[in-house]
Amino acid sequence: MDSQLIEILHHFGLTKNESKTYIALLKQFPATGYEISQRSGVPRSAIYDVLKKLELQGIVSSNGSKPVTYHPIKPQQFTSQLTSRFEHNIHDLKKMLNDLKKERETENTWNLKGYKALVDQARSMVDLSRESVFASVWDREYAALQDQLVRADDRGIDVTCFSFCRISDPVGAVYSYEIEESKLREIWHRQIVLIIDKKMVLLGSADKTPENLSICTDNKAIVNIALNYLTLDLTLLAQRKGINLDKITAKLMIKQSEGLENLLNL
């Protein structure tokens, strides 16, 4: 448990020794520097410097003089402080990055290597959605995006997902063949297609390995191909199950596709 906490705190800017110190204090306080060193495993030669840095950050406070004892900030206050700090830093980062943008906007395509990079990118894309989230996913990846999909649905975003698998805890509109994921995995390659606002798409393999490859792009041609791919899957599902999904597939169409559909219906 402690090792997981230390790893998470590291992502939020705390060093290993700072994390150990804060965790040890949470478990038992007030405590002297010597006691904290014994409980945390942080060497005595380093503990007071660590405590001073944490005190300057408002994460611990000290009382008395002989001996000085330390108290940790409450977890709720600590997480609130981290949220405020990172929101401020992200705001500054956005501004600085926007200042570096080229005058001429260009299409963006980038490769993602590893399953973690895929999931992180998918989560951020759903969080940034403004109008719609269309996806073709397996249950495992759907579960990984569950929190983001719930928030998107709460914001009024149109969330529509297709899957060959049985989906647990569906959010928004979910259309599925209800196949057990374990059975599907024996004959089919795991993959993901995630389309945001009909402007950006994430697609590729979804193997839980560091070598997994996927791409994210706002290239219009690739976005359109992904939309057509998802439309076809939904159309075939409707035919096989005898249900009407015309309203759903119509939402996936872009203006150019609507024009072609009109010509084909002449």
C-alpha positions as CSV (number, residue, x, y, z in Angstrom):
1,M,0.0,0.0,0.0
2,D,2.8,2.4,1.0
3,S,4.7,1.8,-2.2
4,Q,1.6,2.6,-4.3
5,L,1.0,5.8,-2.4
6,I,4.7,6.8,-2.8
7,E,4.4,6.2,-6.5
8,I,1.3,8.3,-6.8
9,L,2.7,11.1,-4.7
10,H,5.7,11.1,-6.9
11,H,3.5,11.9,-9.9
12,F,2.3,14.9,-8.0
13,G,5.8,16.3,-7.4
14,L,6.9,14.8,-4.0
15,T,10.2,13.0,-3.7
16,K,10.4,9.5,-2.4
17,N,11.7,10.7,1.0
18,E,9.0,13.5,1.2
19,S,6.3,10.9,0.5
20,K,7.7,8.5,3.1
21,T,7.8,11.3,5.7
22,Y,4.2,12.4,5.1
23,I,2.9,8.9,5.1
24,A,4.7,8.1,8.4
25,L,3.3,11.2,10.0
26,L,-0.2,10.4,8.9
27,K,0.0,7.1,10.6
28,Q,1.2,8.5,13.9
29,F,1.5,12.1,15.1
30,P,2.7,14.3,16.6
31,A,6.2,13.0,16.2
32,T,9.8,14.2,16.5
33,G,12.2,14.2,13.6
34,Y,13.9,11.2,15.2
35,E,10.7,9.2,15.5
36,I,9.7,10.1,11.9
37,S,13.1,8.9,10.7
38,Q,12.7,5.6,12.5
39,R,9.2,5.0,11.2
40,S,9.7,6.2,7.6
41,G,13.1,4.8,6.8
42,V,14.3,8.3,5.8
43,P,17.9,8.7,7.2
44,R,18.4,11.0,10.2
45,S,20.9,12.9,8.1
46,A,18.2,13.8,5.7
47,I,14.9,13.9,7.7
48,Y,15.2,17.5,8.9
49,D,15.8,18.9,5.5
50,V,12.8,16.9,4.2
51,L,10.6,18.2,7.0
52,K,11.7,21.8,6.3
53,K,10.7,21.4,2.7
54,L,7.4,19.9,3.6
55,E,6.8,22.7,6.1
56,L,7.5,25.3,3.5
57,Q,5.0,23.7,1.2
58,G,2.3,23.7,3.9
59,I,2.2,19.9,4.1
60,V,3.4,19.6,7.7
61,S,3.6,22.0,10.6
62,S,5.9,22.1,13.6
63,N,5.3,22.8,17.3
64,G,7.5,23.5,20.3
65,S,11.2,23.7,20.5
66,K,12.7,21.0,22.8
67,P,11.9,18.7,21.1
68,V,10.2,20.0,18.0
69,T,7.2,17.9,17.0
70,Y,5.5,17.7,13.6
71,H,1.9,17.3,12.5
72,P,0.7,16.4,8.9
73,I,-1.9,18.4,7.0
74,K,-5.2,16.4,6.8
75,P,-5.5,14.2,3.7
76,Q,-8.6,16.2,2.4
77,Q,-6.7,19.5,2.8
78,F,-3.6,17.9,1.1
79,T,-5.5,16.7,-1.9
80,S,-7.3,20.0,-2.2
81,Q,-3.9,21.8,-2.1
82,L,-2.5,19.5,-4.8
83,T,-5.6,20.2,-7.0
84,S,-5.3,23.9,-6.7
85,R,-1.5,23.8,-7.3
86,F,-1.8,21.7,-10.5
87,E,-4.8,23.6,-11.8
88,H,-2.7,26.7,-11.6
89,N,0.3,25.1,-13.2
90,I,-1.8,23.6,-16.0
91,H,-3.3,27.0,-16.6
92,D,0.2,28.5,-16.9
93,L,1.3,25.6,-19.1
94,K,-1.6,26.1,-21.5
95,K,-0.9,29.8,-21.8
96,M,2.8,29.2,-22.5
97,L,2.1,26.5,-25.1
98,N,-0.5,28.6,-26.8
99,D,2.0,31.4,-27.1
100,L,4.3,29.0,-29.0
101,K,1.6,27.9,-31.5
102,K,2.3,28.6,-35.1
103,E,0.2,31.2,-36.8
104,R,-0.9,28.6,-39.3
105,E,-2.8,25.7,-37.8
106,T,-1.8,22.3,-39.2
107,E,-3.1,18.8,-38.9
108,N,-1.8,16.8,-35.9
109,T,-1.0,13.1,-36.0
110,W,1.1,11.4,-33.3
111,N,1.9,7.8,-32.5
112,L,1.3,6.3,-29.1
113,K,3.4,3.4,-27.8
114,G,2.3,1.4,-24.8
115,Y,-1.1,0.6,-23.3
116,K,-0.8,3.2,-20.6
117,A,-0.3,5.9,-23.1
118,L,-3.3,4.7,-25.0
119,V,-5.6,4.8,-21.9
120,D,-4.2,8.2,-20.7
121,Q,-4.8,9.7,-24.2
122,A,-8.3,8.2,-24.4
123,R,-9.2,9.6,-21.0
124,S,-8.0,13.1,-21.7
125,M,-9.9,13.1,-25.1
126,V,-13.2,12.2,-23.4
127,D,-12.6,14.9,-20.8
128,L,-12.0,17.5,-23.5
129,S,-15.1,16.5,-25.5
130,R,-17.7,19.3,-26.2
131,E,-20.3,17.6,-28.3
132,S,-20.0,13.9,-28.8
133,V,-18.1,10.7,-27.9
134,F,-18.4,7.8,-30.4
135,A,-16.5,4.7,-29.7
136,S,-15.9,1.0,-30.6
137,V,-14.3,-0.6,-27.6
138,W,-14.0,-3.8,-25.6
139,D,-15.3,-4.1,-22.0
140,R,-11.8,-3.7,-20.4
141,E,-11.1,-0.4,-22.2
142,Y,-14.7,0.8,-21.6
143,A,-14.2,0.2,-17.8
144,A,-10.9,2.1,-18.0
145,L,-12.8,5.1,-19.4
146,Q,-15.8,4.7,-17.1
147,D,-15.2,7.8,-14.9
148,Q,-14.6,10.0,-17.9
149,L,-17.7,8.7,-19.8
150,V,-19.8,9.4,-16.7
151,R,-18.6,12.9,-16.4
152,A,-19.1,13.5,-20.2
153,D,-22.7,12.2,-19.9
154,D,-23.3,14.4,-16.9
155,R,-22.1,17.4,-19.0
156,G,-24.7,16.6,-21.7
157,I,-22.2,15.1,-24.1
158,D,-23.7,12.6,-26.6
159,V,-22.0,9.3,-25.6
160,T,-22.5,6.4,-28.0
161,C,-20.5,3.2,-27.9
162,F,-20.5,0.0,-30.0
163,S,-19.0,-3.3,-28.8
164,F,-18.9,-6.9,-29.7
165,C,-18.5,-7.5,-26.0
166,R,-20.9,-7.4,-23.1
167,I,-20.4,-4.0,-21.5
168,S,-20.6,-3.6,-17.7
169,D,-22.2,-0.5,-16.3
170,P,-23.1,1.2,-19.6
171,V,-23.1,5.0,-19.9
172,G,-25.1,6.8,-22.5
173,A,-26.1,4.7,-25.5
174,V,-24.4,1.3,-25.8
175,Y,-25.0,-1.2,-28.6
176,S,-23.5,-4.6,-28.3
177,Y,-23.5,-8.2,-29.5
178,E,-23.2,-9.2,-25.8
179,I,-20.3,-11.6,-26.5
180,E,-18.3,-12.7,-23.5
181,E,-14.9,-10.9,-23.8
182,S,-13.0,-14.1,-22.9
183,K,-14.6,-15.9,-25.8
184,L,-14.1,-13.0,-28.2
185,R,-10.4,-12.8,-27.3
186,E,-9.8,-16.3,-28.6
187,I,-10.7,-15.3,-32.2
188,W,-10.5,-11.5,-32.4
189,H,-7.8,-8.9,-32.0
190,R,-8.4,-6.3,-29.2
191,Q,-8.7,-2.8,-30.6
192,I,-10.2,0.7,-30.0
193,V,-11.7,3.4,-32.0
194,L,-12.6,6.6,-30.2
195,I,-14.0,9.6,-32.0
196,I,-14.3,13.0,-30.3
197,D,-16.7,15.7,-31.6
198,K,-16.2,14.1,-35.1
199,K,-12.9,16.0,-35.2
200,M,-10.3,13.8,-33.6
201,V,-9.9,10.0,-33.5
202,L,-7.8,7.6,-31.4
203,L,-7.4,4.1,-33.0
204,G,-5.2,1.1,-32.9
205,S,-4.5,-2.0,-30.9
206,A,-5.4,-2.2,-27.2
207,D,-3.1,-4.9,-26.0
208,K,-2.0,-4.4,-22.4
209,T,1.7,-4.3,-23.3
210,P,4.4,-1.6,-23.4
211,E,4.8,-2.4,-27.1
212,N,1.1,-1.6,-28.0
213,L,0.8,0.8,-30.9
214,S,-2.0,3.3,-31.7
215,I,-2.4,6.7,-33.3
216,C,-4.2,9.9,-32.5
217,T,-5.1,12.3,-35.2
218,D,-7.3,15.2,-36.3
219,N,-6.7,14.3,-40.0
220,K,-10.2,14.7,-41.6
221,A,-9.8,11.8,-43.9
222,I,-8.9,9.4,-41.1
223,V,-11.6,10.8,-38.9
224,N,-14.2,10.2,-41.7
225,I,-12.9,6.6,-42.2
226,A,-13.3,5.9,-38.5
227,L,-16.8,7.3,-38.5
228,N,-17.7,5.2,-41.6
229,Y,-16.2,2.1,-39.9
230,L,-18.3,2.7,-36.8
231,T,-21.4,3.3,-38.9
232,L,-20.9,0.0,-40.7
233,D,-20.6,-1.9,-37.4
234,L,-23.8,-0.3,-36.1
235,T,-25.7,-0.9,-39.4
236,L,-24.7,-4.6,-39.4
237,L,-25.7,-4.9,-35.8
238,A,-29.1,-3.4,-36.6
239,Q,-29.7,-5.8,-39.4
240,R,-28.6,-8.9,-37.5
241,K,-30.7,-8.0,-34.4
242,G,-33.6,-6.6,-36.3
243,I,-33.5,-3.2,-34.6
244,N,-33.7,0.3,-36.1
245,L,-30.5,2.4,-35.5
246,D,-31.1,5.0,-38.3
247,K,-31.1,7.9,-35.8
248,I,-27.8,6.7,-34.3
249,T,-26.1,6.2,-37.6
250,A,-27.4,9.6,-38.9
251,K,-25.5,11.3,-36.0
252,L,-22.3,9.7,-37.2
253,M,-22.6,11.2,-40.7
254,I,-20.7,14.3,-41.8
255,K,-22.1,16.8,-44.3
256,Q,-20.3,15.2,-47.2
257,S,-21.6,11.8,-46.4
258,E,-25.2,13.2,-46.1
259,G,-24.8,14.6,-49.7
260,L,-23.7,11.2,-51.0
261,E,-26.5,9.4,-49.2
262,N,-29.0,11.8,-50.9
263,L,-27.5,10.9,-54.4
264,L,-27.7,7.2,-53.7
265,N,-31.3,7.5,-52.7
266,L,-32.3,9.2,-56.0
